[in-house]
Amino acid sequence: MTARTTTAATRTGAPISIESVSKTFGLDSPNPFEALKPVDMNIKPGEFISIVGPSGCGKSTLMLMVAGLLDRTTGDIRVGGEVVKRPITDVGIAFQDHLLLEFRTAIDNVMLQATIRGLPEREIRSRAEQLFERLRLTKAMKKYPRQLSGGMRQRVSLIRTLVHNPSVLMLDEPFGALDALTRLQVRTDLEALWMERRPTVLFITHSVEEAVGLSDRIFVMSPSPGEIVDEIVVDLPRPRPIALGESPEFGKYADRIYQHFERLGVLHGIELPKAQS
């Protein structure tokens, strides 16, 4: 796929097309494992899409196939209209683990993007400094990861993901290791940054609240082998409030997802809060 590495503020997200994509591991072995049944998605440029489902349902597997980091068994994937045949370059990826290099300062970790991608260092550094300031981390720029809190490290990871202004963001449980209050803050920061540039986002999460709090649409997946059991359009104003649980509208979306998990046997014997009318 042709790299698109411009950092102009006019960048928009790329469309993503996923057609009958499935994954089975060990096809040549006596016991192949079907991780993902055929999946279809059409994601518009600049949409924030969440995939929510139980552990092991194939969420991360799907993301890795879209990124070109894992071969698919069947189907076609297109990003920006081009068939994904190899790892795509115009993408920012973040995982639950911040993956910062302990021997590099925060700013030097971020600047690795310029080095690896061959981007103009002055332009990327200016963008990085703006993002550090935007996320209230200016004083952390010259500190090492061990000197930063978990939330600060994850925000540095987010800056590294965004600094080259990719048209697509792929985020795999990026808040999973954070405490509840820090998760709320980083979630709010992510939404604000996304609203400024509108890259296309594929967000993998177990958290129903995070999915509703961030998404334009939510795809709900079944247990393994995963398949899509519902597509939910989230019609809530932006920016979304931190205290989402107090909103009756939020409760209706969350209850719809929880009902799927009850029906599928993901949740057992739990009294779930009912949406207010």
Contacts in CASP RR format, 6 or more apart in sequence:
PFRMAT RR
TARGET T0000
AUTHOR 0000-0000-0000
METHOD contacts of the structure
MODEL  1
MTARTTTAATRTGAPISIESVSKTFGLDSPNPFEALKPVDMNIKPGEFIS
IVGPSGCGKSTLMLMVAGLLDRTTGDIRVGGEVVKRPITDVGIAFQDHLL
LEFRTAIDNVMLQATIRGLPEREIRSRAEQLFERLRLTKAMKKYPRQLSG
GMRQRVSLIRTLVHNPSVLMLDEPFGALDALTRLQVRTDLEALWMERRPT
VLFITHSVEEAVGLSDRIFVMSPSPGEIVDEIVVDLPRPRPIALGESPEF
GKYADRIYQHFERLGVLHGIELPKAQS
1 79 0 8 1.000
1 82 0 8 1.000
1 84 0 8 1.000
1 85 0 8 1.000
1 86 0 8 1.000
1 88 0 8 1.000
1 89 0 8 1.000
1 90 0 8 1.000
2 82 0 8 1.000
3 89 0 8 1.000
3 90 0 8 1.000
3 117 0 8 1.000
4 89 0 8 1.000
4 90 0 8 1.000
4 167 0 8 1.000
5 89 0 8 1.000
5 90 0 8 1.000
5 117 0 8 1.000
5 118 0 8 1.000
5 119 0 8 1.000
5 164 0 8 1.000
6 165 0 8 1.000
7 119 0 8 1.000
7 123 0 8 1.000
7 124 0 8 1.000
7 127 0 8 1.000
7 164 0 8 1.000
7 165 0 8 1.000
8 165 0 8 1.000
9 165 0 8 1.000
9 197 0 8 1.000
11 165 0 8 1.000
11 167 0 8 1.000
11 197 0 8 1.000
11 199 0 8 1.000
12 45 0 8 1.000
12 46 0 8 1.000
12 167 0 8 1.000
12 198 0 8 1.000
12 199 0 8 1.000
13 45 0 8 1.000
13 46 0 8 1.000
13 167 0 8 1.000
13 168 0 8 1.000
13 198 0 8 1.000
13 199 0 8 1.000
13 200 0 8 1.000
14 45 0 8 1.000
14 79 0 8 1.000
14 80 0 8 1.000
14 81 0 8 1.000
14 90 0 8 1.000
14 167 0 8 1.000
14 168 0 8 1.000
14 200 0 8 1.000
15 42 0 8 1.000
15 43 0 8 1.000
15 44 0 8 1.000
15 45 0 8 1.000
15 78 0 8 1.000
15 79 0 8 1.000
15 80 0 8 1.000
15 81 0 8 1.000
15 200 0 8 1.000
16 41 0 8 1.000
16 42 0 8 1.000
16 43 0 8 1.000
16 66 0 8 1.000
16 77 0 8 1.000
16 78 0 8 1.000
16 79 0 8 1.000
16 80 0 8 1.000
16 168 0 8 1.000
16 200 0 8 1.000
16 202 0 8 1.000
17 41 0 8 1.000
17 42 0 8 1.000
17 43 0 8 1.000
17 76 0 8 1.000
17 77 0 8 1.000
17 78 0 8 1.000
17 79 0 8 1.000
17 81 0 8 1.000
18 39 0 8 1.000
18 40 0 8 1.000
18 41 0 8 1.000
18 42 0 8 1.000
18 43 0 8 1.000
18 62 0 8 1.000
18 66 0 8 1.000
18 76 0 8 1.000
18 77 0 8 1.000
19 40 0 8 1.000
19 75 0 8 1.000
19 76 0 8 1.000
19 77 0 8 1.000
20 38 0 8 1.000
20 39 0 8 1.000
20 40 0 8 1.000
20 74 0 8 1.000
20 75 0 8 1.000
20 76 0 8 1.000
21 36 0 8 1.000
21 38 0 8 1.000
21 39 0 8 1.000
21 40 0 8 1.000
21 62 0 8 1.000
21 65 0 8 1.000
21 72 0 8 1.000
21 74 0 8 1.000
21 75 0 8 1.000
21 76 0 8 1.000
21 77 0 8 1.000
22 34 0 8 1.000
22 36 0 8 1.000
22 37 0 8 1.000
22 38 0 8 1.000
22 39 0 8 1.000
22 72 0 8 1.000
22 73 0 8 1.000
22 74 0 8 1.000
22 75 0 8 1.000
23 34 0 8 1.000
23 35 0 8 1.000
23 36 0 8 1.000
23 58 0 8 1.000
23 61 0 8 1.000
23 62 0 8 1.000
23 65 0 8 1.000
23 70 0 8 1.000
23 72 0 8 1.000
23 73 0 8 1.000
24 32 0 8 1.000
24 33 0 8 1.000
24 34 0 8 1.000
24 35 0 8 1.000
24 73 0 8 1.000
25 32 0 8 1.000
25 33 0 8 1.000
25 35 0 8 1.000
26 32 0 8 1.000
26 33 0 8 1.000
27 73 0 8 1.000
34 224 0 8 1.000
34 225 0 8 1.000
35 56 0 8 1.000
35 58 0 8 1.000
35 61 0 8 1.000
35 224 0 8 1.000
35 225 0 8 1.000
35 226 0 8 1.000
36 58 0 8 1.000
36 61 0 8 1.000
36 62 0 8 1.000
36 225 0 8 1.000
36 226 0 8 1.000
36 227 0 8 1.000
37 225 0 8 1.000
37 226 0 8 1.000
37 227 0 8 1.000
38 74 0 8 1.000
38 75 0 8 1.000
38 227 0 8 1.000
39 62 0 8 1.000
39 227 0 8 1.000
39 228 0 8 1.000
40 228 0 8 1.000
41 49 0 8 1.000
41 219 0 8 1.000
41 228 0 8 1.000
43 49 0 8 1.000
43 200 0 8 1.000
43 202 0 8 1.000
44 200 0 8 1.000
45 167 0 8 1.000
45 198 0 8 1.000
45 200 0 8 1.000
46 198 0 8 1.000
46 199 0 8 1.000
46 200 0 8 1.000
46 201 0 8 1.000
47 200 0 8 1.000
47 201 0 8 1.000
47 216 0 8 1.000
47 217 0 8 1.000
48 194 0 8 1.000
48 201 0 8 1.000
48 203 0 8 1.000
48 214 0 8 1.000
48 215 0 8 1.000
48 216 0 8 1.000
49 200 0 8 1.000
49 201 0 8 1.000
49 202 0 8 1.000
49 203 0 8 1.000
49 215 0 8 1.000
49 216 0 8 1.000
49 217 0 8 1.000
49 218 0 8 1.000
49 219 0 8 1.000
50 203 0 8 1.000
50 204 0 8 1.000
50 205 0 8 1.000
50 210 0 8 1.000
50 211 0 8 1.000
50 214 0 8 1.000
50 215 0 8 1.000
50 217 0 8 1.000
50 218 0 8 1.000
50 219 0 8 1.000
51 59 0 8 1.000
51 62 0 8 1.000
51 63 0 8 1.000
51 202 0 8 1.000
51 203 0 8 1.000
51 204 0 8 1.000
51 205 0 8 1.000
51 218 0 8 1.000
51 219 0 8 1.000
51 221 0 8 1.000
52 59 0 8 1.000
52 205 0 8 1.000
52 206 0 8 1.000
52 207 0 8 1.000
52 208 0 8 1.000
52 211 0 8 1.000
52 218 0 8 1.000
52 219 0 8 1.000
52 220 0 8 1.000
52 221 0 8 1.000
52 257 0 8 1.000
53 59 0 8 1.000
53 206 0 8 1.000
53 220 0 8 1.000
53 221 0 8 1.000
53 222 0 8 1.000
53 261 0 8 1.000
53 266 0 8 1.000
54 206 0 8 1.000
54 221 0 8 1.000
54 223 0 8 1.000
54 261 0 8 1.000
54 266 0 8 1.000
55 206 0 8 1.000
56 223 0 8 1.000
56 224 0 8 1.000
57 221 0 8 1.000
57 222 0 8 1.000
57 223 0 8 1.000
57 224 0 8 1.000
57 226 0 8 1.000
58 221 0 8 1.000
58 224 0 8 1.000
58 225 0 8 1.000
58 226 0 8 1.000
59 172 0 8 1.000
59 204 0 8 1.000
59 221 0 8 1.000
60 172 0 8 1.000
60 204 0 8 1.000
61 70 0 8 1.000
63 170 0 8 1.000
63 172 0 8 1.000
63 202 0 8 1.000
63 204 0 8 1.000
64 70 0 8 1.000
65 71 0 8 1.000
65 72 0 8 1.000
65 77 0 8 1.000
65 84 0 8 1.000
66 77 0 8 1.000
66 79 0 8 1.000
66 84 0 8 1.000
66 170 0 8 1.000
66 202 0 8 1.000
67 84 0 8 1.000
67 87 0 8 1.000
67 88 0 8 1.000
67 91 0 8 1.000
67 93 0 8 1.000
67 170 0 8 1.000
68 77 0 8 1.000
68 84 0 8 1.000
68 85 0 8 1.000
68 86 0 8 1.000
68 87 0 8 1.000
68 88 0 8 1.000
69 87 0 8 1.000
76 83 0 8 1.000
77 83 0 8 1.000
77 84 0 8 1.000
78 84 0 8 1.000
79 88 0 8 1.000
79 90 0 8 1.000
79 91 0 8 1.000
79 168 0 8 1.000
80 167 0 8 1.000
88 168 0 8 1.000
89 117 0 8 1.000
90 166 0 8 1.000
90 167 0 8 1.000
90 168 0 8 1.000
91 166 0 8 1.000
91 167 0 8 1.000
91 168 0 8 1.000
91 169 0 8 1.000
91 170 0 8 1.000
92 161 0 8 1.000
92 162 0 8 1.000
92 164 0 8 1.000
92 166 0 8 1.000
92 168 0 8 1.000
92 169 0 8 1.000
92 170 0 8 1.000
93 161 0 8 1.000
93 169 0 8 1.000
93 170 0 8 1.000
93 171 0 8 1.000
93 172 0 8 1.000
94 157 0 8 1.000
94 158 0 8 1.000
94 160 0 8 1.000
94 161 0 8 1.000
94 169 0 8 1.000
94 170 0 8 1.000
94 171 0 8 1.000
94 172 0 8 1.000
94 174 0 8 1.000
95 172 0 8 1.000
95 173 0 8 1.000
95 174 0 8 1.000
96 172 0 8 1.000
96 173 0 8 1.000
96 174 0 8 1.000
96 175 0 8 1.000
96 176 0 8 1.000
96 177 0 8 1.000
97 177 0 8 1.000
98 145 0 8 1.000
98 150 0 8 1.000
98 153 0 8 1.000
98 154 0 8 1.000
98 156 0 8 1.000
98 157 0 8 1.000
99 157 0 8 1.000
100 106 0 8 1.000
100 109 0 8 1.000
100 145 0 8 1.000
100 153 0 8 1.000
100 156 0 8 1.000
100 157 0 8 1.000
100 160 0 8 1.000
101 109 0 8 1.000
101 112 0 8 1.000
101 145 0 8 1.000
102 144 0 8 1.000
102 145 0 8 1.000
102 146 0 8 1.000
103 144 0 8 1.000
104 112 0 8 1.000
104 144 0 8 1.000
105 141 0 8 1.000
105 142 0 8 1.000
105 143 0 8 1.000
105 144 0 8 1.000
106 132 0 8 1.000
106 137 0 8 1.000
106 140 0 8 1.000
106 141 0 8 1.000
106 142 0 8 1.000
106 143 0 8 1.000
106 144 0 8 1.000
106 145 0 8 1.000
106 148 0 8 1.000
106 156 0 8 1.000
107 125 0 8 1.000
107 128 0 8 1.000
107 129 0 8 1.000
107 132 0 8 1.000
107 141 0 8 1.000
107 142 0 8 1.000
109 145 0 8 1.000
109 156 0 8 1.000
109 160 0 8 1.000
110 128 0 8 1.000
110 131 0 8 1.000
110 156 0 8 1.000
110 159 0 8 1.000
110 160 0 8 1.000
110 163 0 8 1.000
111 121 0 8 1.000
111 124 0 8 1.000
111 125 0 8 1.000
111 128 0 8 1.000
112 160 0 8 1.000
113 119 0 8 1.000
113 124 0 8 1.000
113 160 0 8 1.000
113 163 0 8 1.000
113 164 0 8 1.000
114 120 0 8 1.000
114 121 0 8 1.000
114 124 0 8 1.000
114 125 0 8 1.000
114 163 0 8 1.000
114 164 0 8 1.000
115 121 0 8 1.000
117 164 0 8 1.000
119 164 0 8 1.000
124 163 0 8 1.000
124 164 0 8 1.000
127 163 0 8 1.000
127 164 0 8 1.000
127 165 0 8 1.000
128 159 0 8 1.000
128 163 0 8 1.000
129 138 0 8 1.000
129 141 0 8 1.000
131 159 0 8 1.000
131 162 0 8 1.000
131 163 0 8 1.000
131 193 0 8 1.000
132 138 0 8 1.000
132 140 0 8 1.000
132 141 0 8 1.000
132 159 0 8 1.000
134 193 0 8 1.000
135 155 0 8 1.000
135 158 0 8 1.000
135 159 0 8 1.000
135 189 0 8 1.000
135 193 0 8 1.000
137 152 0 8 1.000
137 155 0 8 1.000
137 156 0 8 1.000
137 159 0 8 1.000
140 147 0 8 1.000
140 148 0 8 1.000
140 152 0 8 1.000
140 156 0 8 1.000
145 153 0 8 1.000
145 156 0 8 1.000
148 156 0 8 1.000
149 182 0 8 1.000
150 177 0 8 1.000
150 178 0 8 1.000
150 182 0 8 1.000
151 178 0 8 1.000
151 182 0 8 1.000
151 185 0 8 1.000
151 186 0 8 1.000
154 174 0 8 1.000
154 175 0 8 1.000
154 177 0 8 1.000
154 178 0 8 1.000
154 182 0 8 1.000
154 186 0 8 1.000
155 186 0 8 1.000
155 189 0 8 1.000
157 174 0 8 1.000
158 174 0 8 1.000
158 186 0 8 1.000
158 189 0 8 1.000
158 190 0 8 1.000
158 193 0 8 1.000
161 169 0 8 1.000
161 171 0 8 1.000
162 169 0 8 1.000
162 193 0 8 1.000
162 197 0 8 1.000
165 197 0 8 1.000
165 199 0 8 1.000
166 199 0 8 1.000
167 199 0 8 1.000
167 200 0 8 1.000
168 199 0 8 1.000
168 200 0 8 1.000
168 201 0 8 1.000
168 202 0 8 1.000
169 194 0 8 1.000
169 199 0 8 1.000
169 200 0 8 1.000
169 201 0 8 1.000
169 202 0 8 1.000
169 203 0 8 1.000
170 201 0 8 1.000
170 202 0 8 1.000
170 204 0 8 1.000
171 190 0 8 1.000
171 201 0 8 1.000
171 202 0 8 1.000
171 203 0 8 1.000
171 204 0 8 1.000
172 204 0 8 1.000
173 204 0 8 1.000
173 205 0 8 1.000
173 206 0 8 1.000
174 186 0 8 1.000
174 190 0 8 1.000
175 182 0 8 1.000
175 183 0 8 1.000
175 186 0 8 1.000
175 187 0 8 1.000
175 205 0 8 1.000
175 207 0 8 1.000
175 210 0 8 1.000
176 183 0 8 1.000
178 186 0 8 1.000
183 210 0 8 1.000
184 242 0 8 1.000
187 210 0 8 1.000
187 213 0 8 1.000
187 214 0 8 1.000
188 239 0 8 1.000
188 242 0 8 1.000
190 214 0 8 1.000
191 213 0 8 1.000
191 214 0 8 1.000
191 238 0 8 1.000
191 239 0 8 1.000
191 240 0 8 1.000
192 239 0 8 1.000
194 201 0 8 1.000
194 214 0 8 1.000
195 238 0 8 1.000
195 239 0 8 1.000
201 214 0 8 1.000
203 210 0 8 1.000
203 211 0 8 1.000
203 214 0 8 1.000
203 215 0 8 1.000
205 211 0 8 1.000
208 254 0 8 1.000
208 257 0 8 1.000
208 258 0 8 1.000
209 244 0 8 1.000
209 245 0 8 1.000
209 254 0 8 1.000
211 218 0 8 1.000
211 257 0 8 1.000
212 218 0 8 1.000
212 234 0 8 1.000
212 236 0 8 1.000
212 244 0 8 1.000
212 250 0 8 1.000
212 251 0 8 1.000
212 253 0 8 1.000
212 254 0 8 1.000
212 257 0 8 1.000
213 234 0 8 1.000
213 236 0 8 1.000
213 240 0 8 1.000
213 244 0 8 1.000
213 250 0 8 1.000
214 240 0 8 1.000
215 234 0 8 1.000
216 233 0 8 1.000
216 234 0 8 1.000
217 231 0 8 1.000
217 232 0 8 1.000
217 233 0 8 1.000
217 234 0 8 1.000
218 230 0 8 1.000
218 231 0 8 1.000
218 232 0 8 1.000
218 234 0 8 1.000
218 253 0 8 1.000
218 257 0 8 1.000
219 228 0 8 1.000
219 230 0 8 1.000
219 231 0 8 1.000
219 232 0 8 1.000
220 228 0 8 1.000
220 229 0 8 1.000
220 230 0 8 1.000
220 231 0 8 1.000
220 232 0 8 1.000
220 257 0 8 1.000
220 260 0 8 1.000
221 227 0 8 1.000
221 228 0 8 1.000
221 229 0 8 1.000
222 228 0 8 1.000
222 229 0 8 1.000
222 264 0 8 1.000
223 264 0 8 1.000
223 265 0 8 1.000
223 266 0 8 1.000
229 260 0 8 1.000
229 264 0 8 1.000
230 256 0 8 1.000
230 257 0 8 1.000
230 260 0 8 1.000
232 253 0 8 1.000
232 256 0 8 1.000
232 257 0 8 1.000
234 253 0 8 1.000
235 249 0 8 1.000
236 247 0 8 1.000
236 249 0 8 1.000
236 250 0 8 1.000
236 253 0 8 1.000
241 247 0 8 1.000
244 250 0 8 1.000
245 251 0 8 1.000
245 254 0 8 1.000
248 275 0 8 1.000
248 276 0 8 1.000
248 277 0 8 1.000
251 273 0 8 1.000
251 275 0 8 1.000
251 276 0 8 1.000
252 275 0 8 1.000
254 275 0 8 1.000
255 272 0 8 1.000
255 273 0 8 1.000
255 274 0 8 1.000
255 275 0 8 1.000
258 267 0 8 1.000
258 272 0 8 1.000
261 267 0 8 1.000
262 272 0 8 1.000
END
